[in-house]
């Protein structure tokens, strides 16, 4: 046993993040740390690495009781962590970020040759072909995540904590990471791995520890007890509700709500044309970084220089400003909720009413009573866990923050809802709630949805059609029984597929 954590308690103000946190990690094993957003997983990981101080409890590492003052002290002792929020410097290169803070000296200067060699060795296993001389600000989100992982691995830790490392990765990158993780484990490195994707946990972990409401509620050794996904999910959610909602594959033959012709934006979007029908969930698939996010941002009016012909319900519209999209009820749930979707220091209430400021007709005085009532209804409808609507949204768990990002549009009469990877980094229960609400909205209100998801399972389960993007173009349409894992992967990699987009 390399790590044993006992009776950890941590409060932030009046909020109990951990009430009785216990955790064990064995040498050379990969332990899954699971639980809903806000269950205490990230908090206990940050206490182990010295980001936070525990209010009480103890940490035994390598046979000694330890308490680190900061992550650097933990790193020097052999504990490294891959954080959910990236700690990279955008203007530095890949290799400079990987060795940052742990540079080796050569004479009076730094040994840059050695640093490049170390970086190249790690990157070649995680992401073959990634140029280590590229600046981080030139990378896509998945590549940035790879660099963050490489940075932790470069410290040659005895204990590696990975907190949601795969959220921004495509499946091939996840496979490379898992292969490297198993190689590290075979050399005696212990790992704590957090993910909301059950197949990842089943594939890579030797055992799992499950947290709920600030304490661990179960420990399962896969080698002794086997792998039972439903059992694990039951512990995570605390109930036996089905974890996925269902939507049947339907043939959508209704009126065209949105028509896009000849959309072009630099190298990101090239001659994009498609139609969205009323009551349709239209998926956008493909390998990460092929223009999916840019497509949704363009539809939301983020690029003034973007060129296209757009019609909404037969009426020509311009998508050159976000305000135009909002006034036409083309509404975006962005992929990065913290950077693009929320004002973290402001309350749930202020975040919810902010979009209304884009409406053409504004009352002289803000109808606070009306807006507060609407906000409370949204919080109730989406089961947002918050003390009250005046709570700063930045203090909520990731899943509840994402519900607020979706919820701020629910008082609008939605023509098109744009979802950019809405369940990324969201726990199983919150994902179920989000998608169930969206599915119900599609059925009851005939809402039209465009969904980009990095997890192809979400596309398979919820979409009526899937458009595959490759190098900024729409290259294939999948419908009905063709919406499956093999077809999506083949189309994404351009493997012997010829179906045209329509």
C-alpha positions in Angstrom: 0.0 0.0 0.0 1.4 3.4 -1.0 -1.4 5.7 0.2 -3.9 5.5 2.9 -6.2 8.5 3.7 -8.4 8.4 6.8 -11.3 10.5 8.1 -10.7 13.6 6.0 -13.1 16.4 6.7 -13.1 19.7 4.7 -15.6 22.6 4.8 -15.6 25.7 2.7 -17.5 28.3 4.7 -20.7 26.6 5.7 -20.5 24.0 2.9 -19.2 20.5 3.8 -17.2 19.2 0.9 -15.8 16.1 2.7 -17.4 14.7 5.9 -15.5 11.4 6.2 -13.1 10.9 3.3 -11.2 7.6 3.2 -9.1 6.3 0.4 -6.5 3.5 -0.2 -4.2 3.1 -3.2 -2.0 0.0 -3.6 1.5 0.1 -5.2 1.4 -0.5 -9.0 -2.4 -0.4 -9.2 -4.8 1.9 -10.9 -7.6 2.9 -8.5 -10.8 4.6 -9.9 -12.1 7.4 -7.8 -15.8 7.8 -8.7 -18.7 9.9 -7.7 -21.1 12.6 -8.8 -19.9 16.2 -9.2 -19.6 17.7 -5.8 -19.2 14.3 -4.0 -15.7 15.2 -2.8 -13.4 13.5 -5.4 -11.5 16.6 -6.5 -11.3 18.0 -2.9 -9.7 14.9 -1.5 -7.2 14.8 -4.4 -6.3 18.4 -3.8 -5.8 17.7 0.0 -3.5 14.9 -0.8 -1.4 17.1 -3.1 -1.3 20.2 -0.8 -3.7 22.5 -2.6 -6.1 22.5 0.4 -5.5 21.8 4.1 -7.8 19.3 5.7 -9.8 20.4 8.7 -9.1 17.0 10.3 -8.0 13.5 9.3 -4.6 12.0 8.2 -2.7 11.0 5.1 -0.2 8.2 5.2 2.1 8.1 2.1 4.9 5.5 1.8 4.5 4.6 5.4 4.7 8.1 6.8 2.1 10.6 8.0 2.4 13.6 5.6 0.9 17.0 5.2 2.1 19.0 2.2 2.0 22.7 2.1 1.6 23.0 -1.7 1.6 20.9 -4.9 5.4 21.5 -5.5 6.2 20.0 -2.1 4.0 17.0 -3.0 5.7 16.7 -6.4 9.1 16.6 -4.8 7.9 13.7 -2.6 6.8 11.8 -5.7 3.1 12.8 -6.0 2.0 14.5 -9.2 -1.6 15.5 -10.2 -3.3 16.2 -13.5 -5.9 18.9 -12.6 -9.2 19.4 -14.3 -8.3 23.0 -15.0 -5.2 23.2 -17.1 -2.1 24.8 -15.6 -0.3 25.6 -18.9 1.3 28.8 -20.1 -0.2 29.6 -23.6 2.8 31.5 -24.9 5.3 28.7 -24.1 6.0 25.7 -26.3 4.8 22.2 -25.6 8.2 21.1 -24.3 8.7 24.2 -22.2 5.4 23.6 -20.5 6.2 19.9 -19.8 9.4 20.7 -17.9 8.2 24.0 -16.4 9.3 24.2 -12.7 11.5 21.1 -13.0 14.1 22.2 -15.5 17.5 20.6 -15.4 20.6 22.8 -15.4 23.6 22.6 -17.6 26.4 24.9 -16.3 24.9 28.3 -15.5 22.0 27.7 -18.0 19.2 25.2 -18.6 19.6 21.9 -20.3 17.1 22.5 -23.1 18.3 19.5 -25.1 17.6 17.1 -22.2 14.2 18.8 -21.7 13.2 18.3 -25.4 14.3 14.7 -25.3 12.2 14.0 -22.1 9.2 15.8 -23.7 9.5 14.0 -27.0 9.7 10.6 -25.3 6.5 11.1 -23.4 4.6 12.9 -26.2 5.5 10.1 -28.7 3.6 7.7 -26.5 0.6 9.9 -25.7 0.2 11.7 -29.0 2.5 10.6 -31.8 3.1 13.4 -34.3 2.4 16.3 -31.9 5.1 19.0 -32.5 6.8 19.7 -29.1 8.0 23.1 -30.5 4.4 24.3 -31.0 3.1 27.0 -28.7 0.3 25.8 -26.4 -2.0 28.6 -27.8 -1.8 26.8 -31.2 -3.2 23.5 -29.8 -6.8 22.3 -29.7 -8.3 21.3 -26.3 -7.4 17.6 -26.6 -3.8 18.4 -27.4 -3.6 20.8 -24.4 -4.9 18.0 -22.2 -2.2 15.7 -23.5 0.5 18.3 -22.6 -1.0 18.7 -19.1 -0.8 14.9 -18.6 2.8 14.8 -20.0 3.8 17.5 -17.5 2.7 15.4 -14.6 4.3 12.2 -16.0 7.6 14.0 -16.6 8.0 14.4 -12.8 8.5 10.5 -12.6 6.0 10.2 -9.8 5.5 7.2 -7.5 1.8 8.3 -7.2 0.0 9.9 -10.1 -3.5 11.4 -9.6 -5.5 12.0 -12.8 -8.6 14.1 -12.3 -10.8 13.9 -15.4 -7.9 13.6 -17.8 -9.9 12.2 -20.7 -12.8 14.8 -20.8 -11.3 16.6 -23.8 -9.7 13.5 -25.5 -10.9 11.6 -28.5 -11.0 7.8 -28.3 -7.6 7.1 -29.9 -5.9 9.5 -27.5 -7.6 7.8 -24.6 -6.3 4.4 -25.8 -2.8 5.8 -26.0 -3.1 7.2 -22.5 -4.3 3.9 -21.1 -1.5 2.0 -22.7 1.0 4.4 -21.1 -0.8 4.2 -17.8 -0.6 0.4 -17.8 3.1 0.6 -18.7 3.7 3.0 -15.7 1.7 0.6 -13.4 3.9 -2.3 -14.5 6.9 -0.3 -13.4 5.4 0.2 -9.9 3.7 3.6 -10.3 0.4 3.9 -8.4 -2.5 5.9 -9.9 -5.8 7.4 -8.9 -8.0 7.9 -11.9 -11.2 9.9 -12.0 -13.6 9.7 -15.0 -17.3 9.9 -15.7 -17.1 7.5 -18.6 -17.9 4.1 -17.3 -16.2 2.2 -20.1 -13.0 3.9 -19.3 -13.2 2.8 -15.6 -14.0 -0.8 -16.6 -11.1 -0.9 -19.0 -8.2 0.7 -17.0 -9.0 0.3 -13.3 -8.0 -2.5 -10.9 -10.4 -1.3 -8.2 -12.7 1.6 -7.5 -13.6 3.8 -4.6 -16.9 5.6 -4.8 -17.8 8.9 -3.0 -21.2 10.3 -2.4 -22.1 13.4 -0.4 -18.5 13.9 1.0 -17.7 10.3 2.0 -16.8 7.1 0.4 -19.7 4.7 0.3 -18.1 1.7 -1.4 -14.8 0.1 -2.4 -14.8 -2.6 -5.1 -11.8 -4.8 -6.1 -12.4 -5.8 -9.7 -10.1 -8.9 -9.4 -12.1 -10.3 -6.5 -15.6 -9.0 -7.0 -15.8 -8.6 -10.8 -17.0 -5.6 -12.8 -20.6 -4.6 -12.5 -21.4 -1.2 -14.0 -25.0 -1.0 -12.7 -23.8 -1.7 -9.2 -21.3 1.1 -9.4 -23.8 3.5 -10.8 -26.2 2.6 -8.0 -23.6 3.6 -5.5 -22.8 6.8 -7.4 -26.3 8.1 -7.7 -27.7 6.6 -4.5 -30.7 5.2 -6.3 -31.7 2.5 -8.8 -33.0 4.8 -11.5 -32.1 4.0 -15.0 -28.9 6.0 -15.8 -29.8 6.8 -19.4 -32.9 8.3 -21.0 -34.0 6.9 -24.3 -35.0 8.5 -27.5 -36.1 6.4 -30.5 -34.4 6.9 -33.9 -37.0 8.7 -35.9 -37.5 9.7 -39.5 -37.8 13.5 -39.3 -39.9 14.7 -42.2 -41.1 18.0 -40.8 -40.5 21.6 -42.0 -37.0 23.0 -42.3 -36.3 25.3 -39.4 -32.7 26.3 -40.3 -31.0 26.3 -43.7 -27.3 27.0 -44.0 -25.6 27.3 -47.4 -21.9 28.0 -48.2 -20.7 28.7 -44.7 -17.0 29.6 -44.7 -14.7 30.8 -42.0 -10.9 30.7 -42.6 -9.5 27.2 -42.5 -12.0 26.0 -39.8 -15.2 25.9 -41.9 -15.2 25.2 -45.6 -18.4 25.3 -47.7 -20.7 24.0 -45.0 -24.3 23.4 -46.1 -27.1 21.6 -44.3 -30.7 21.7 -43.2 -32.2 21.3 -39.7 -35.8 20.1 -39.4 -38.4 20.9 -36.8 -38.1 18.5 -33.8 -34.9 17.0 -35.0 -31.7 16.3 -32.9 -28.9 16.7 -35.4 -25.6 15.4 -34.3 -22.2 16.7 -35.3 -19.4 14.1 -35.1 -15.9 13.5 -36.2 -12.4 13.5 -34.6 -11.7 16.3 -32.2 -10.6 19.6 -33.7 -12.2 19.2 -37.1 -14.3 22.3 -36.9 -17.2 21.2 -34.7 -16.9 23.9 -32.1 -16.3 26.5 -34.7 -19.5 25.5 -36.5 -21.6 25.9 -33.4 -19.9 29.2 -32.6 -20.5 30.4 -36.1 -24.2 29.6 -35.8 -24.2 31.5 -32.6 -22.8 34.6 -34.3 -19.4 34.6 -32.8 -17.5 35.3 -36.1 -18.4 38.6 -37.8 -16.3 37.8 -40.8 -18.0 34.5 -41.4 -19.8 34.2 -44.7 -22.9 32.1 -45.4 -26.5 32.2 -46.5 -28.8 31.5 -43.6 -32.6 31.1 -43.4 -34.7 30.6 -40.3 -38.2 29.2 -41.1 -37.8 30.6 -44.7 -36.7 34.0 -43.6 -33.2 35.3 -44.3 -31.1 36.1 -41.3 -27.6 37.3 -40.5 -25.4 35.3 -38.1 -22.6 37.9 -37.8 -23.3 38.9 -34.2 -24.3 36.9 -31.0 -27.1 39.3 -30.5 -28.6 38.4 -33.9 -28.5 34.7 -33.0 -30.2 35.3 -29.6 -32.9 37.6 -31.0 -33.7 34.8 -33.5 -33.7 32.3 -30.7 -30.6 30.4 -31.9 -29.1 29.7 -28.5 -25.7 28.3 -27.6 -24.7 26.1 -24.7 -20.9 26.4 -25.1 -18.3 23.7 -24.6 -16.3 25.5 -21.9 -18.8 26.6 -19.3 -16.3 28.5 -17.2 -14.7 30.5 -20.0 -17.7 30.9 -22.3 -20.9 30.1 -20.4 -20.8 31.7 -17.0 -19.8 34.7 -14.9 -18.4 32.6 -12.1 -18.3 35.4 -9.4 -22.0 36.3 -10.1 -25.0 34.5 -8.7 -27.1 31.8 -10.2 -29.8 34.4 -10.6 -27.7 37.0 -12.5 -26.3 34.3 -14.8 -29.8 33.2 -15.6 -31.2 36.6 -16.5 -28.2 37.9 -18.3 -29.3 36.7 -21.8 -32.5 38.7 -21.5 -30.4 41.9 -21.9 -29.9 41.0 -25.6 -33.7 41.3 -26.3 -34.8 44.2 -28.4 -37.4 45.5 -26.0 -36.1 46.1 -22.5 -38.2 47.3 -19.6 -37.0 50.6 -18.1 -36.7 48.8 -14.7 -35.7 45.2 -14.4 -38.7 43.1 -13.3 -36.7 41.5 -10.5 -39.7 39.7 -8.9 -40.7 38.1 -12.2 -37.1 37.1 -13.1 -36.4 35.7 -9.7 -39.5 33.5 -9.9 -38.4 32.3 -13.4 -35.0 31.5 -12.0 -36.4 29.5 -9.1 -38.5 27.5 -11.6 -35.5 26.7 -13.7 -33.5 25.6 -10.7 -36.3 23.3 -9.7 -36.9 22.0 -13.2 -33.2 21.0 -13.7 -32.6 19.9 -10.1 -29.8 22.4 -9.6 -28.2 21.8 -6.2 -27.7 25.2 -4.7 -28.5 26.9 -1.3 -30.5 29.6 -3.1 -30.4 31.5 -6.4 -28.1 34.2 -4.9 -25.3 31.7 -4.5 -22.2 32.5 -6.6 -22.4 30.0 -9.5 -18.6 29.4 -9.3 -19.2 27.6 -5.9 -21.4 25.0 -7.5 -20.2 21.6 -8.8 -19.4 21.2 -12.5 -22.6 19.4 -13.2 -24.8 22.1 -11.5 -22.9 24.8 -13.3 -23.7 23.1 -16.6 -27.3 23.0 -15.7 -27.3 26.8 -15.2 -25.7 27.2 -18.6 -28.5 25.3 -20.1 -31.2 26.8 -17.8 -30.6 30.4 -18.8 -32.2 29.7 -22.2 -35.3 27.9 -20.9 -37.5 31.0 -20.6 -36.9 31.8 -24.3 -39.0 30.4 -27.1 -36.2 28.3 -28.6 -35.9 27.9 -32.4 -32.6 26.1 -32.4 -30.6 24.9 -29.3 -26.9 24.5 -30.0 -25.2 22.1 -27.6 -21.3 22.0 -27.7 -20.3 18.9 -25.7 -22.9 19.7 -23.0 -22.0 16.7 -20.8 -18.2 17.0 -20.8 -16.9 16.6 -17.3 -20.5 16.0 -16.0 -21.3 13.1 -13.7 -23.6 10.3 -14.6 -26.6 11.6 -12.6 -26.3 15.1 -13.9 -25.8 13.9 -17.5 -29.0 11.9 -17.1 -30.9 14.9 -15.8 -29.6 17.2 -18.6 -30.3 14.9 -21.5 -33.7 13.8 -20.1 -34.7 17.5 -19.9 -33.5 18.0 -23.5 -35.2 14.9 -24.8 -38.5 16.0 -23.1 -38.2 19.4 -24.6 -37.7 18.0 -28.1 -40.8 15.7 -27.7 -43.1 18.2 -26.0 -42.2 21.5 -27.7 -40.8 20.1 -31.1 -37.6 22.0 -30.4 -34.7 21.6 -32.9 -31.3 20.7 -31.5 -27.8 20.6 -32.9 -25.6 18.5 -30.7 -21.8 18.1 -30.8 -20.5 15.5 -28.4 -16.9 14.2 -28.1 -18.4 10.9 -26.7 -19.9 9.1 -29.7 -22.3 7.2 -27.3 -24.2 10.4 -26.8 -24.5 10.9 -30.6 -25.7 7.3 -31.0 -28.3 7.5 -28.3 -29.8 10.9 -28.9 -29.5 11.9 -32.5 -31.8 11.4 -35.5 -29.0 12.2 -37.9 -25.3 12.7 -37.5 -23.1 14.8 -39.8 -19.4 13.9 -39.7 -16.9 16.7 -40.0 -13.4 16.3 -41.4 -10.9 19.2 -41.8 -13.6 21.8 -41.6 -16.0 20.1 -44.0 -19.1 18.0 -43.7 -18.2 14.8 -45.3 -20.9 12.3 -44.5 -24.4 11.9 -43.1 -25.4 8.9 -40.9 -29.1 8.0 -40.3 -31.1 5.3 -38.7 -29.2 2.0 -38.2 -26.0 3.7 -39.6 -25.6 5.7 -36.4 -23.3 3.3 -34.6 -19.8 3.3 -33.2 -18.2 1.5 -36.2 -19.8 3.8 -38.8 -18.9 7.0 -36.8 -15.3 6.0 -36.4 -15.0 4.9 -40.0 -16.5 8.1 -41.3 -14.5 10.2 -39.0 -11.2 8.6 -40.2 -12.5 8.6 -43.9 -12.3 4.8 -44.2 -14.0 3.6 -47.3 -17.1 5.7 -46.9 -18.8 7.6 -49.7 -22.2 8.7 -48.5 -22.8 12.3 -49.3 -24.1 15.0 -46.9 -27.6 16.2 -47.5 
